[in-house]
Amino acid sequence: MDATATTPFSTLIRVASHEQHTEAETSTFMSDLLCGRLGVDAYTRYTEQLWFVYRALEGASETLREDPVAGPFIQSELARTPELERDLAYLRGADWRTGLAPLPATAAYAARVEECAREWPGGFVAHHYTRYLGDLSGGQIIRDKAERTWGFAHKSDGVRFYVFEGISNPAAFKRGYRELLDAVAADDLEKQRIIDECKRAFDFNGAVFRELGAEFPLSA
């Protein structure tokens, strides 16, 4: 307990969720996508799933802006829904909403985000952290691979989701975000609950990847 008490919360949450994080990012679907073994249709389907999750995540932003726990994390420069919609319009056409449907795992993921936003700000922070810090880090690898594999213009239509135009120094922004985590208004018990929800968030991501993998299997 003594060591935990002196360890920054941002470190605790990163270390505790490392296994789930690794499992999600090394899924078969994501590996196949990043290695160029899947077509742009798989990338488009993945982008569709992100839209459902971010609509849930960002739909709660205004109501949580004044919350003492979640409020400090609500920063307009992180907003991804408008960029996702621009990407989907490019990938699917002007009527991109027609026929758009979440996978069962995506629907469950978005429902959990909405539940946390309504009932548990600490849980919302867990989902906020897993999504946005991942977008600012590993998401840039996905953008680069997408540009190389499918010929998208650099940081333009099709990959705008991964471009944070309002963040000029991602490294500094991530340091500031971790400082917010370290200062989060929560006692030790609540921090452990947030860590557990962070693990659950990565599990939700893993479930989405598994369903995407079943939808886009590589031919033998």
N, C-alpha and C positions, 0 to 999 in steps of 0.2 A: 504493500500500500504506500510506503514512504516513497519508493521510486516512482510510482505512478503519480503521486501527488506533485512531484517536481518535474514531471515530463509534460511538455506543452500538449494541449489537447489535440492540436493539429497533427502532432506526431503520433499520438495514441490512435487516432482515428485512421491514419494512413497505415500504420503497422498492423492494426487489428483487422483491417479489411483487405490486406494484401492478397491473401489466398483467393478470396472471391473475385477481386479485381483481376488477378491474373487469369483465372478460369474464364471470365467473361471476355477479356480482350484476346485470348488465344483460342476462342471457339473455332470450330471447323468452318463455319460460315464466314467469319471475319478473316480468318487465315486465307480462305479461298478468294475472298473479295480483294484483299490487299495484294495477293500474288497474281492477280489478273486472270484467275481461272474462271471467273464468273463474268457475265455480260452486264451492260449498263442497266438492263431490266432489274437485276438483283440489287444494284446500287439504288435504283429508283424506289424499289419496294422498301428498302431499308430507310430511305429518306422519308417515305410516307409514314413509317412507324414512328420516326422521330417527331413528326408533326403532332401526332396524337399525344405524345408524352409532354412536349413543350407547351402545347395548348393547355394542358392540365396544370403544368408547373407555373406558367406565366399568367394564367387566368386568375390566379389567387394573389398575384403580386400586390395589387392596390389594397386589398383588404388586409394584407399582412404588413404593409409598409410601416405602420406605427407600432407593430408588435415589438416588445422589448427583446425577444429572442430572435425572431426571424427578420424583423425589420431592417437591421443593419446590412443584411445580405441582399436586399432588394436594390439592385443597381441597374439603371436603365441601359447602360452600355453592354450589359450581358444579354439583353433580350434577343431571342433567336427566332421567334415565331414569324415575324415579317420576312426574315431572310429565308426561312424554310419555304414560305409561300412563294417567294420569288423563284426559288430553285424548282419547286414542284410545277410552277407555271411553265418553266423552261423544259422540264423533263417530261411532263404529261400534257402540256398544252393549256390553253386558256380555260378550258372546262375541267381543270385538274381535280376538282372536288367530286365530279361525277364518278360513281362507283368506288370511291375511296373508302376503304374499310380497314379497321385495325385487326391484326392477328389476335387470337384469344389471349396470348401472353401480354401483348401490348395493351389490350383493354384492361387486363388485371393490373398492370403496372400503372396506367393512367388513373385508374380508380383508387389505387392506394395513395398516389400523390395527392389526389383531390381530398381523400379522407384525412390525410395528415394536415393539409392546408386548412380544413374545417375544424379539426379537433385537436391537433397536436403540432404546434409550431416547431418544436424540436425535431420531430420527424420530418417536417418539411425541410428543415436545414440539412438533414442527412441527404435527402434526395437532391437538393440544390447543389450541395458540395460534389456529390458523385457525378452529376451531369456537367456542371460548368467548368470545374477544374479539369475534367477529362477532355472537354471540348477545347480548352485552351492548350492542352498538352498533346495527348495522343491524337486528338482530332486533326491536328495539323499534318500528321502522317497520312491520315485518310485523304485529306484534301490533296496533298502532293501526289499520292498514288492515283487518285481519281483523275487529276489533270493529265498525268502521264499515260494512264491506261485508256481513257475514253476521250481524250483530246479537249477537255474543257479549257477555256481560256483561264489564264492565271488569276486566281481570286475573283472569278466572275461568275456568270450564270451557271448553275449546276453545283457550285461549291460555295455559294455565298454563306451558307450556314456556318462554315468554318472560319469565316473572315470577320473578325471583331474590329470594325473600323473605328469604334470609339475607344479602343484600348491600344495606345501607341507603344506601350512597354509591357508585354504580357508577363515577363518575369517579375517585374515590380508589382504588377497587379496581383499575381498569385501570392507574392509575399504578404501583401496587404490583406488578401482574403484569409490567409492562414492566421494572421494576427487577429482578425475578427473571430475566427474559430477559437483561438486561445482565450479570447475575452468573452466568449459566449455566456449569456446570463443563465447558467445552469449549475446545479450542484453535482456531486460526483455520481449519484444514482442516475440523474437525468442524462449526464454525459455518457454513461454506459448504455442507456437506452438509445441514445443517438447513434452510438457506435454500432449497436445491434441493427438499427434501421439502415445504416449505411451498408452493412453486409447484405441486408435484405434487398436493398436497391440494386446492388451488383447481381444478386441472384435473379431479380426481375430482368435485368439486361441479358443475363445468360439464357433465360427462358425464351426471350424474344429471338436471340441468335439461333437457338435450337430449332425454333419453328421456321425461321427463315431458311435454315439449312435444310429442313425437310421439304420446303417449297422449292428450293434451288439445289437439288443434289447434283453432284458431278456425275456424268455418265461414265460407266466403267470402261 
